[in-house]
Amino acid sequence: MRHACSIFLLAALATAQAPPTFLASRVLPSNGDQPTPLTPGMLYSIYGDGLGPIEGCTGQADPKRLEKPAPNAPAILQRFATQLIYPTELCGVEVTVAGKPAQLLYAQNKQINIKVPFDAPLEGRADVIVTYHRRSSAPVPLPMGLPQATISLERPAHIGGPIWIRVDLPQGWGPVQYPVSLMPDDFGCQALEIRRNGMPLSRLPLRVARTGGIALGLRCGVIGIPGTERTHLGRLPLHVQYRLDQPGEYEVRYTQTGDYALPHAVAILFRSAWTPITLLPAAPTTIPPAPTNPADLMSDFIPNLLAHPDAPALEALEPVLYHPEPIVRRFAAAALPYWPATLVESSLEKLLTSRGPSDAFAPALVERYLPRAATAARYLQSRDPAILAGAVDSVSGVLHRHRAELPAATLDALESSLLAAAPHIAEFAVDQTVTNYAAALGAVHNPKASTLLWDFVQRNIARDQSLIALCWRKDSRDLPRLGALLASFRSPDPLNSSLSSLPYSLRNNFGPAAIPYLEAALAQSPQTWIRTNCARELIAANRPSGFAFVLDAIEHNRLYKLEMAAFVRERFSELRSADEPALAAFLRERAR
């Protein structure tokens, strides 16, 4: 028995004294399962044996200190490198990378989590050494470098057909998503370049000026459809940016930049090598049926149509202009500039008369040729959400911007059609269409428009827009009622923003006549943002009550103090650099 115990103790002692061991293949990026080059400032895990104590130790970051990459460091380090500072020794464990001490987030027998030193090399190979209680592992050489993207053709591609570029970002950094906005050729913070025989090719010019579409979030964000999972990840459509008509060998490069600009350089995060691709001669293509999944429409079906924008492709796009999902039909409309202008105009004319005015295209079409407004107005009783929205937007645009160009009889007919549609729209239209309808009533001269708008206000239907539309009508009979509502509005939440845009509309449309009502609301309303916006308008009108409100905010440190002080400084150039006492003195003088 004694002999067996001795053998066990000797074995345990030998194990405890064995130097740490690990393999290069077991040094992995944080939350990754495949080896990548080590990047300064990034987090990695080392897996092996004898790396540290049996019970793990956690390194605590210094709460009072941060470290930053050098000012000339690559953008990806400026953006993503960890700036927290961790200890370089933890429970007897130390790690060096290229002879420089790494910071330790965690140390245990089987695993160490490290932060690569900022001053480690950006290229080449570097020895990684783990030391535990003065016993060091053998040096393990590992590649150093920045994260890289790789690209390839997703499938064999033909001239005149879709060319999808597969983009593989470093582990933990993806995937690439498309589309990023309502403009099909917009890749956001990403770019594809293409060259042939060393000569760069120019991007495809579109027929209309770019508007940028609507990107949800930052410039580097993506758009999606609520409740619908994104599809076809990890690729970009080269053919929506370049028109290639010669088969053969090309080279493509992918670049991803940040959503900010560094002062010293272009903020490139990832870039692939120039990668050869082969484009095959043109081949017959067929257009498949449109998918039912709206995400597939935007990430595959519509972009594929743009590879060869001819009459059959446009015919396939036409039904998508009426898709029930607004983002889908607007994305489809943004693709129309890929086709010849005469072909598009003819197609949309036929759709307007045969199917109705989708909001994806009809408002602009109607405003280019005003007699079309009568056609659009006929659909104000439609139950199709796209067509009803298109009819409202078309008539609204004509009434707001083209009244002077229309005969009186035409105007009367449009206004009558719009007024008659109120019950139908209140019952069947989606919220945005109801809001747009209320805005349209603001351009109607018929007194019945005021009655309808007040009915919407009382029923809480598009209330804020209805009140603003009443202001647009500038009927002095509405002013007392609008002012009373502004002063009397109450919400359990004092920060409720309802009616907060009304003060501007009152003064902008009714002028000096609105001032007594703004002062009453400033004095009586419990709603924070109604009062702040009343104060803004009163200051613009040089009324003492507005200045007194801001002075009170400063003296009593109100929630809105900084916001209102910034407003006053911006409005009065002599106060741009004034300190708080000087600002208060100015307000006190104006408040008398």
C-alpha positions as CSV (number, residue, x, y, z in Angstrom):
1,M,0.0,0.0,0.0
2,R,2.9,2.3,1.0
3,H,4.6,1.5,-2.3
4,A,1.5,2.4,-4.3
5,C,1.1,5.8,-2.6
6,S,4.7,6.6,-3.3
7,I,4.2,5.9,-7.0
8,F,1.1,8.1,-7.0
9,L,2.9,11.0,-5.3
10,L,5.9,10.8,-7.6
11,A,3.6,10.8,-10.6
12,A,1.6,13.8,-9.3
13,L,4.9,15.6,-8.6
14,A,6.2,14.9,-12.1
15,T,2.9,16.2,-13.5
16,A,3.0,19.3,-11.5
17,Q,6.6,20.0,-12.6
18,A,6.1,19.3,-16.2
19,P,6.4,22.4,-18.4
20,P,3.3,23.8,-20.2
21,T,2.6,22.3,-23.6
22,F,0.3,23.4,-26.4
23,L,0.1,23.2,-30.2
24,A,-0.2,26.0,-32.7
25,S,-3.5,24.6,-33.9
26,R,-4.9,25.1,-30.4
27,V,-4.4,28.9,-30.3
28,L,-7.7,30.2,-31.3
29,P,-9.5,33.6,-31.6
30,S,-11.9,34.4,-28.8
31,N,-15.1,32.5,-29.4
32,G,-13.6,30.9,-32.5
33,D,-12.8,27.3,-33.4
34,Q,-10.3,27.8,-36.3
35,P,-6.8,29.2,-36.1
36,T,-6.2,32.7,-37.4
37,P,-3.1,35.0,-37.4
38,L,-2.5,36.7,-34.1
39,T,-3.5,40.4,-34.2
40,P,-2.2,42.9,-31.7
41,G,-4.9,44.1,-29.2
42,M,-7.2,41.1,-30.0
43,L,-8.2,38.3,-27.6
44,Y,-7.2,34.7,-28.1
45,S,-7.4,31.4,-26.1
46,I,-4.5,28.9,-25.7
47,Y,-5.5,25.3,-25.1
48,G,-3.1,22.7,-23.8
49,D,-1.8,21.0,-20.7
50,G,0.0,22.2,-17.6
51,L,-0.7,25.8,-18.6
52,G,-1.7,27.0,-15.1
53,P,-3.4,26.1,-11.8
54,I,-6.1,23.4,-11.6
55,E,-8.5,26.0,-10.3
56,G,-8.8,28.9,-12.8
57,C,-7.8,32.4,-12.0
58,T,-9.5,35.5,-13.6
59,G,-7.6,38.6,-14.4
60,Q,-9.3,41.9,-13.5
61,A,-9.0,44.9,-15.8
62,D,-7.6,48.1,-14.3
63,P,-10.8,50.3,-14.0
64,K,-8.8,53.5,-14.2
65,R,-6.6,52.9,-17.2
66,L,-7.0,52.2,-20.9
67,E,-4.5,51.6,-23.6
68,K,-5.0,52.5,-27.3
69,P,-3.3,51.5,-30.5
70,A,-0.7,53.8,-32.0
71,P,-2.3,56.7,-33.9
72,N,-1.0,55.3,-37.2
73,A,-2.3,51.7,-36.4
74,P,-4.6,50.1,-39.0
75,A,-8.3,51.0,-38.7
76,I,-9.4,47.6,-37.5
77,L,-7.2,48.0,-34.4
78,Q,-8.6,51.5,-33.8
79,R,-12.1,50.1,-34.0
80,F,-12.0,46.7,-32.4
81,A,-8.9,46.1,-30.4
82,T,-9.5,45.7,-26.6
83,Q,-8.4,48.8,-24.7
84,L,-8.8,47.4,-21.2
85,I,-5.6,46.6,-19.4
86,Y,-5.2,43.2,-17.8
87,P,-2.3,41.9,-15.6
88,T,0.7,40.3,-17.3
89,E,1.1,37.7,-14.5
90,L,-1.8,35.7,-13.1
91,C,-1.5,32.9,-10.5
92,G,2.1,32.2,-11.6
93,V,1.3,32.2,-15.3
94,E,3.0,34.5,-17.9
95,V,2.8,34.5,-21.7
96,T,5.0,36.2,-24.2
97,V,4.3,36.9,-27.9
98,A,7.5,37.8,-29.8
99,G,9.2,38.4,-26.4
100,K,6.6,40.9,-25.3
101,P,4.3,40.2,-22.3
102,A,0.7,39.4,-23.1
103,Q,-2.1,40.4,-20.8
104,L,-4.0,37.6,-19.1
105,L,-7.8,37.5,-18.7
106,Y,-7.9,33.9,-17.4
107,A,-5.4,31.1,-16.5
108,Q,-6.1,27.5,-15.8
109,N,-4.4,24.1,-16.3
110,K,-6.1,23.5,-19.7
111,Q,-6.8,27.1,-21.0
112,I,-5.3,30.6,-20.9
113,N,-7.1,33.7,-22.4
114,I,-4.8,36.4,-23.5
115,K,-4.7,39.8,-25.1
116,V,-2.0,40.1,-27.7
117,P,0.4,43.0,-26.9
118,F,-0.2,46.1,-29.0
119,D,3.5,46.3,-29.8
120,A,3.6,42.8,-31.2
121,P,4.5,42.7,-34.9
122,L,1.8,43.0,-37.6
123,E,3.3,40.4,-39.9
124,G,5.7,37.5,-40.1
125,R,5.8,34.8,-37.4
126,A,6.3,35.2,-33.6
127,D,7.1,32.7,-30.9
128,V,4.5,32.3,-28.2
129,I,5.8,31.0,-24.9
130,V,3.7,30.0,-21.8
131,T,5.5,30.1,-18.4
132,Y,4.0,28.6,-15.2
133,H,6.0,28.8,-12.0
134,R,9.2,29.5,-13.9
135,R,8.8,26.4,-16.2
136,S,8.4,27.5,-19.8
137,S,6.9,25.8,-22.8
138,A,8.8,25.3,-25.9
139,P,8.4,28.3,-28.3
140,V,5.5,27.8,-30.6
141,P,5.8,29.9,-33.7
142,L,2.5,31.5,-34.9
143,P,1.7,33.8,-37.8
144,M,1.0,37.4,-37.1
145,G,-1.3,39.6,-39.1
146,L,-4.5,41.5,-39.5
147,P,-7.8,39.7,-40.1
148,Q,-8.2,39.1,-43.9
149,A,-11.2,38.5,-46.1
150,T,-11.2,35.9,-48.9
151,I,-13.5,35.9,-51.9
152,S,-14.6,33.5,-54.7
153,L,-17.3,33.0,-57.3
154,E,-20.3,31.5,-55.6
155,R,-21.0,29.5,-58.7
156,P,-19.9,29.5,-62.3
157,A,-20.9,32.8,-63.9
158,H,-21.8,33.8,-67.4
159,I,-21.7,37.1,-69.2
160,G,-25.2,38.5,-69.1
161,G,-26.1,36.5,-66.0
162,P,-25.8,37.0,-62.2
163,I,-22.3,37.2,-60.8
164,W,-22.4,36.6,-57.1
165,I,-19.1,37.0,-55.2
166,R,-18.8,34.8,-52.1
167,V,-17.2,36.8,-49.2
168,D,-15.7,35.0,-46.3
169,L,-14.7,37.3,-43.4
170,P,-12.4,36.1,-40.6
171,Q,-14.0,33.9,-38.1
172,G,-16.2,35.9,-35.7
173,W,-16.5,38.8,-38.1
174,G,-19.3,37.9,-40.5
175,P,-21.4,37.2,-42.3
176,V,-21.7,39.8,-45.1
177,Q,-25.3,40.7,-45.7
178,Y,-27.1,42.2,-48.7
179,P,-29.0,44.4,-49.3
180,V,-27.9,47.3,-47.1
181,S,-30.3,49.9,-48.3
182,L,-33.2,50.4,-50.7
183,M,-30.7,51.1,-53.5
184,P,-29.7,47.7,-55.1
185,D,-26.2,48.9,-56.0
186,D,-25.5,50.2,-52.5
187,F,-23.0,48.0,-50.6
188,G,-22.7,50.5,-47.7
189,C,-19.3,50.1,-46.1
190,Q,-18.3,47.4,-48.5
191,A,-16.8,47.7,-52.0
192,L,-16.1,45.3,-54.9
193,E,-13.4,46.4,-57.4
194,I,-12.8,44.6,-60.7
195,R,-10.0,44.8,-63.2
196,R,-8.9,43.1,-66.4
197,N,-5.4,42.9,-67.6
198,G,-4.4,45.1,-64.7
199,M,-6.8,47.9,-65.7
200,P,-9.6,48.9,-63.3
201,L,-13.2,48.9,-64.7
202,S,-15.7,51.6,-64.1
203,R,-18.9,51.2,-62.2
204,L,-22.2,51.1,-64.0
205,P,-23.7,54.6,-64.1
206,L,-27.3,54.7,-63.2
207,R,-29.8,56.9,-65.1
208,V,-31.0,58.8,-62.1
209,A,-29.2,60.6,-59.3
210,R,-28.7,58.4,-56.2
211,T,-30.8,59.2,-53.2
212,G,-29.1,56.8,-50.9
213,G,-32.3,54.9,-50.1
214,I,-33.1,54.3,-46.5
215,A,-30.6,52.5,-44.4
216,L,-31.8,51.4,-41.0
217,G,-29.1,52.4,-38.6
218,L,-25.6,53.5,-39.5
219,R,-24.2,53.8,-43.0
220,C,-22.7,50.3,-42.4
221,G,-26.0,48.8,-41.4
222,V,-28.3,46.6,-43.3
223,I,-32.0,46.6,-43.9
224,G,-34.4,43.8,-43.2
225,I,-38.0,42.9,-42.9
226,P,-39.4,42.6,-39.3
227,G,-40.2,39.0,-38.6
228,T,-38.4,37.6,-41.6
229,E,-35.1,35.9,-41.4
230,R,-32.4,37.1,-43.7
231,T,-31.4,34.8,-46.5
232,H,-28.4,34.3,-48.9
233,L,-25.8,35.6,-46.5
234,G,-22.1,36.0,-47.3
235,R,-22.3,37.3,-50.8
236,L,-22.6,40.4,-52.9
237,P,-23.9,40.9,-56.5
238,L,-21.0,42.1,-58.6
239,H,-23.4,42.5,-61.6
240,V,-25.4,45.3,-60.0
241,Q,-22.3,47.6,-60.0
242,Y,-20.5,46.5,-63.2
243,R,-21.8,45.6,-66.6
244,L,-19.4,43.0,-68.0
245,D,-19.8,42.0,-71.7
246,Q,-16.6,40.1,-72.4
247,P,-15.9,36.5,-71.2
248,G,-12.5,35.7,-69.8
249,E,-10.3,36.3,-66.9
250,Y,-10.8,39.1,-64.4
251,E,-9.6,40.0,-60.9
252,V,-11.9,41.1,-58.0
253,R,-11.0,42.7,-54.7
254,Y,-13.3,43.1,-51.7
255,T,-12.9,45.9,-49.1
256,Q,-14.8,46.7,-45.9
257,T,-14.5,50.0,-44.2
258,G,-15.8,51.4,-40.9
259,D,-18.8,53.6,-40.2
260,Y,-16.5,56.4,-39.2
261,A,-13.5,58.2,-40.7
262,L,-10.1,58.2,-39.1
263,P,-8.3,61.6,-39.3
264,H,-5.2,60.0,-40.8
265,A,-6.3,57.3,-43.2
266,V,-9.1,55.5,-44.9
267,A,-10.7,53.3,-42.3
268,I,-10.2,50.0,-44.0
269,L,-11.2,47.1,-41.7
270,F,-10.8,44.1,-44.1
271,R,-9.5,43.7,-47.6
272,S,-9.1,40.6,-49.7
273,A,-6.3,40.0,-52.1
274,W,-7.0,40.6,-55.8
275,T,-8.6,37.3,-56.7
276,P,-8.9,35.8,-60.2
277,I,-12.3,34.8,-61.5
278,T,-13.4,33.4,-64.9
279,L,-16.5,34.6,-66.6
280,L,-18.0,32.2,-69.2
281,P,-19.6,33.1,-72.4
282,A,-23.3,34.1,-72.3
283,A,-25.8,31.3,-71.9
284,P,-29.6,31.1,-72.2
285,T,-31.3,32.0,-69.0
286,T,-34.8,31.5,-67.7
287,I,-36.5,33.6,-65.1
288,P,-37.9,31.5,-62.3
289,P,-41.2,32.2,-60.5
290,A,-40.9,34.9,-57.9
291,P,-40.3,33.4,-54.4
292,T,-42.9,33.9,-51.7
293,N,-40.3,34.8,-49.0
294,P,-39.8,38.6,-49.1
295,A,-36.2,38.2,-48.0
296,D,-35.5,36.0,-51.0
297,L,-37.0,38.7,-53.3
298,M,-34.6,41.3,-52.1
299,S,-31.4,39.3,-51.6
300,D,-31.8,37.1,-54.7
301,F,-34.7,37.4,-57.2
302,I,-34.6,41.2,-57.8
303,P,-30.8,41.5,-58.0
304,N,-30.8,38.5,-60.4
305,L,-33.2,40.4,-62.8
306,L,-30.7,43.3,-62.9
307,A,-28.0,41.1,-64.6
308,H,-29.9,41.4,-67.9
309,P,-32.5,44.2,-67.6
310,D,-34.6,43.5,-70.7
311,A,-38.4,43.4,-71.3
312,P,-39.0,39.9,-69.8
313,A,-37.0,40.8,-66.7
314,L,-39.0,44.0,-66.3
315,E,-42.3,42.1,-66.7
316,A,-41.1,39.8,-63.9
317,L,-40.4,42.8,-61.7
318,E,-43.8,44.4,-62.2
319,P,-45.8,42.3,-59.7
320,V,-43.2,43.0,-57.0
321,L,-44.0,46.7,-57.2
322,Y,-47.3,45.8,-55.5
323,H,-45.9,43.5,-52.9
324,P,-47.7,43.8,-49.5
325,E,-44.4,44.5,-47.7
326,P,-43.5,48.3,-48.3
327,I,-39.7,47.7,-48.1
328,V,-39.9,45.1,-50.9
329,R,-41.9,47.2,-53.3
330,R,-39.7,50.2,-52.7
331,F,-36.6,48.1,-53.3
332,A,-38.1,47.0,-56.6
333,A,-38.9,50.6,-57.6
334,A,-35.3,51.6,-56.9
335,A,-34.2,48.9,-59.4
336,L,-36.2,50.5,-62.2
337,P,-33.3,52.8,-63.4
338,Y,-31.5,49.7,-64.7
339,W,-33.9,49.5,-67.6
340,P,-34.2,51.9,-70.5
341,A,-36.3,54.9,-69.6
342,T,-38.8,54.5,-72.4
343,L,-39.4,50.9,-71.5
344,V,-40.0,51.8,-67.9
345,E,-42.3,54.7,-68.7
346,S,-44.4,52.5,-71.0
347,S,-44.6,49.7,-68.4
348,L,-45.6,52.0,-65.5
349,E,-48.3,53.7,-67.7
350,K,-49.9,50.4,-68.4
351,L,-49.7,49.4,-64.7
352,L,-51.3,52.6,-63.6
353,T,-54.3,52.2,-65.7
354,S,-54.7,48.4,-65.6
355,R,-53.8,47.6,-62.0
356,G,-53.6,50.8,-60.1
357,P,-51.1,53.4,-58.6
358,S,-48.7,51.5,-56.3
359,D,-47.0,53.9,-53.9
360,A,-43.7,52.4,-55.2
361,F,-43.9,54.3,-58.4
362,A,-47.2,56.2,-58.9
363,P,-46.6,59.5,-57.1
364,A,-43.6,60.5,-59.2
365,L,-45.3,59.3,-62.4
366,V,-48.4,61.3,-61.7
367,E,-46.5,64.5,-60.9
368,R,-44.6,64.2,-64.1
369,Y,-47.9,64.3,-66.0
370,L,-50.7,65.8,-64.0
371,P,-53.7,64.4,-65.9
372,R,-52.8,61.0,-64.5
373,A,-54.0,62.3,-61.1
374,A,-57.6,61.6,-62.1
375,T,-56.6,58.0,-62.8
376,A,-54.9,57.7,-59.4
377,A,-57.9,59.2,-57.6
378,R,-60.2,56.5,-58.8
379,Y,-58.3,54.1,-56.5
380,L,-58.9,55.9,-53.3
381,Q,-61.4,53.3,-52.4
382,S,-59.1,50.3,-53.0
383,R,-58.4,47.7,-50.4
384,D,-55.0,46.8,-51.7
385,P,-52.5,48.5,-49.3
386,A,-50.0,49.3,-52.0
387,I,-52.6,50.8,-54.4
388,L,-54.5,52.7,-51.7
389,A,-51.2,54.2,-50.5
390,G,-50.2,55.1,-54.0
391,A,-53.5,56.8,-54.7
392,V,-53.3,58.9,-51.5
393,D,-49.6,59.8,-52.1
394,S,-50.3,60.7,-55.8
395,V,-53.3,63.0,-55.0
396,S,-51.5,64.5,-52.1
397,G,-48.4,65.4,-54.1
398,V,-50.5,67.1,-56.8
399,L,-52.5,69.1,-54.3
400,H,-49.5,70.2,-52.3
401,R,-47.2,71.1,-55.1
402,H,-49.2,71.6,-58.3
403,R,-52.5,73.3,-57.4
404,A,-51.7,76.3,-59.6
405,E,-51.2,74.1,-62.7
406,L,-54.6,72.5,-62.6
407,P,-58.0,73.7,-63.8
408,A,-60.5,74.5,-61.1
409,A,-62.8,71.7,-62.2
410,T,-59.9,69.2,-61.9
411,L,-59.0,70.5,-58.4
412,D,-62.6,70.2,-57.2
413,A,-62.8,66.7,-58.5
414,L,-59.6,65.6,-56.7
415,E,-60.6,67.3,-53.5
416,S,-64.1,65.7,-53.6
417,S,-62.6,62.2,-54.2
418,L,-60.1,62.7,-51.3
419,L,-62.8,63.9,-48.9
420,A,-65.2,61.1,-49.9
421,A,-62.5,58.5,-49.1
422,A,-62.2,59.4,-45.4
423,P,-64.4,56.6,-44.0
424,H,-62.7,54.0,-46.2
425,I,-59.2,55.1,-45.3
426,A,-59.9,55.3,-41.6
427,E,-61.1,51.7,-41.7
428,F,-58.9,49.9,-44.2
429,A,-55.6,51.8,-44.6
430,V,-52.4,51.0,-42.8
431,D,-51.2,53.6,-40.2
432,Q,-48.7,55.3,-42.6
433,T,-51.3,55.7,-45.3
434,V,-53.7,57.2,-42.8
435,T,-51.0,59.7,-41.7
436,N,-50.3,60.6,-45.3
437,Y,-54.0,61.0,-45.9
438,A,-54.2,63.5,-43.0
439,A,-51.3,65.4,-44.5
440,A,-53.1,65.4,-47.9
441,L,-56.2,67.0,-46.2
442,G,-53.9,69.9,-45.2
443,A,-53.8,70.9,-48.9
444,V,-57.6,70.8,-49.4
445,H,-59.3,74.1,-49.5
446,N,-62.8,72.7,-49.0
447,P,-63.9,73.5,-45.4
448,K,-65.0,69.9,-45.1
449,A,-61.3,69.0,-44.7
450,S,-61.2,70.8,-41.4
451,T,-64.2,68.8,-40.1
452,L,-62.6,65.5,-41.1
453,L,-59.3,66.4,-39.5
454,W,-60.9,67.4,-36.2
455,D,-62.8,64.1,-36.4
456,F,-59.5,62.3,-36.7
457,V,-58.1,64.2,-33.7
458,Q,-61.1,63.3,-31.5
459,R,-60.8,59.6,-32.6
460,N,-57.1,59.7,-32.1
461,I,-56.5,58.7,-35.7
462,A,-53.2,60.1,-37.0
463,R,-53.7,62.8,-34.4
464,D,-50.4,64.6,-34.5
465,Q,-50.4,64.8,-38.3
466,S,-54.0,65.9,-38.3
467,L,-53.2,68.8,-36.0
468,I,-50.3,69.8,-38.2
469,A,-52.5,69.6,-41.3
470,L,-55.0,71.9,-39.6
471,C,-52.2,74.4,-39.1
472,W,-51.3,74.1,-42.8
473,R,-54.8,75.2,-43.7
474,K,-54.3,78.4,-41.8
475,D,-58.0,78.8,-41.0
476,S,-58.2,81.3,-38.2
477,R,-61.3,79.6,-36.9
478,D,-59.2,76.6,-36.0
479,L,-56.5,78.5,-34.0
480,P,-58.4,78.9,-30.6
481,R,-59.2,75.2,-30.6
482,L,-55.7,74.2,-31.5
483,G,-54.3,76.5,-28.8
484,A,-56.7,75.1,-26.2
485,L,-55.8,71.5,-27.0
486,L,-52.1,72.3,-26.8
487,A,-52.5,73.8,-23.3
488,S,-54.9,71.2,-22.0
489,F,-53.2,68.0,-23.2
490,R,-52.3,65.7,-20.3
491,S,-50.4,62.4,-20.3
492,P,-49.4,60.2,-17.3
493,D,-45.9,60.5,-18.6
494,P,-44.6,64.1,-18.5
495,L,-42.0,63.1,-21.2
496,N,-44.6,62.0,-23.6
497,S,-43.7,63.6,-26.9
498,S,-47.3,63.8,-28.3
499,L,-48.2,67.3,-29.7
500,S,-44.6,68.5,-29.2
501,S,-44.3,69.5,-32.9
502,L,-47.5,71.6,-32.7
503,P,-45.9,74.8,-31.3
504,Y,-43.7,75.2,-34.3
505,S,-46.6,74.6,-36.7
506,L,-48.8,77.1,-34.9
507,R,-46.3,80.0,-35.1
508,N,-45.0,79.0,-38.5
509,N,-48.6,79.1,-40.0
510,F,-50.5,81.6,-37.9
511,G,-47.7,84.0,-37.0
512,P,-48.1,86.5,-34.2
513,A,-51.7,85.4,-33.7
514,A,-50.3,82.1,-32.2
515,I,-48.2,83.8,-29.5
516,P,-50.9,84.1,-26.8
517,Y,-51.7,80.4,-27.2
518,L,-48.0,79.4,-27.0
519,E,-47.6,81.4,-23.8
520,A,-50.7,79.8,-22.3
521,A,-49.4,76.3,-23.1
522,L,-46.0,77.3,-21.6
523,A,-47.7,78.3,-18.4
524,Q,-50.3,75.5,-18.1
525,S,-49.0,72.4,-19.8
526,P,-47.4,69.7,-17.6
527,Q,-45.7,68.1,-20.7
528,T,-42.0,68.7,-20.8
529,W,-41.5,68.7,-24.6
530,I,-44.6,70.9,-25.3
531,R,-43.2,73.5,-22.9
532,T,-39.6,73.4,-24.3
533,N,-40.9,73.7,-27.8
534,C,-43.3,76.6,-26.9
535,A,-40.3,78.3,-25.3
536,R,-38.3,77.9,-28.5
537,E,-41.0,79.6,-30.5
538,L,-41.5,82.3,-28.0
539,I,-37.7,83.1,-28.0
540,A,-37.9,83.2,-31.8
541,A,-40.6,85.8,-31.4
542,N,-38.5,87.6,-28.8
543,R,-41.0,87.1,-26.0
544,P,-39.8,87.5,-22.4
545,S,-41.7,84.3,-21.3
546,G,-39.4,82.1,-23.5
547,F,-36.2,83.6,-22.1
548,A,-37.6,83.3,-18.5
549,F,-38.3,79.6,-19.1
550,V,-34.7,78.9,-20.1
551,L,-33.4,81.0,-17.2
552,D,-35.5,78.9,-14.8
553,A,-34.0,75.7,-16.4
554,I,-30.5,76.9,-15.7
555,E,-31.1,78.2,-12.2
556,H,-32.9,75.0,-11.1
557,N,-30.9,72.5,-13.2
558,R,-34.0,71.2,-15.0
559,L,-33.9,68.0,-17.1
560,Y,-33.8,70.1,-20.3
561,K,-31.2,72.6,-19.1
562,L,-28.4,71.7,-21.5
563,E,-30.7,71.3,-24.5
564,M,-32.3,74.7,-24.0
565,A,-29.0,76.4,-23.3
566,A,-27.6,75.0,-26.5
567,F,-30.6,76.3,-28.4
568,V,-30.1,79.9,-27.1
569,R,-26.3,79.8,-27.8
570,E,-27.0,78.6,-31.3
571,R,-29.6,81.3,-32.0
572,F,-27.6,84.2,-30.6
573,S,-24.1,84.1,-32.1
574,E,-22.7,86.4,-29.4
575,L,-23.3,83.6,-26.8
576,R,-21.5,80.8,-28.7
577,S,-18.6,80.8,-26.2
578,A,-20.4,82.3,-23.2
579,D,-20.1,80.6,-19.9
580,E,-23.2,79.8,-17.8
581,P,-23.2,83.0,-15.7
582,A,-23.0,85.1,-18.9
583,L,-25.8,83.1,-20.5
584,A,-27.9,83.5,-17.4
585,A,-27.3,87.3,-17.4
586,F,-28.4,87.5,-21.0
587,L,-31.5,85.6,-20.3
588,R,-32.3,87.6,-17.2
589,E,-32.1,90.8,-19.2
590,R,-34.4,89.5,-22.0
591,A,-36.9,88.0,-19.6
592,R,-37.8,91.4,-18.2
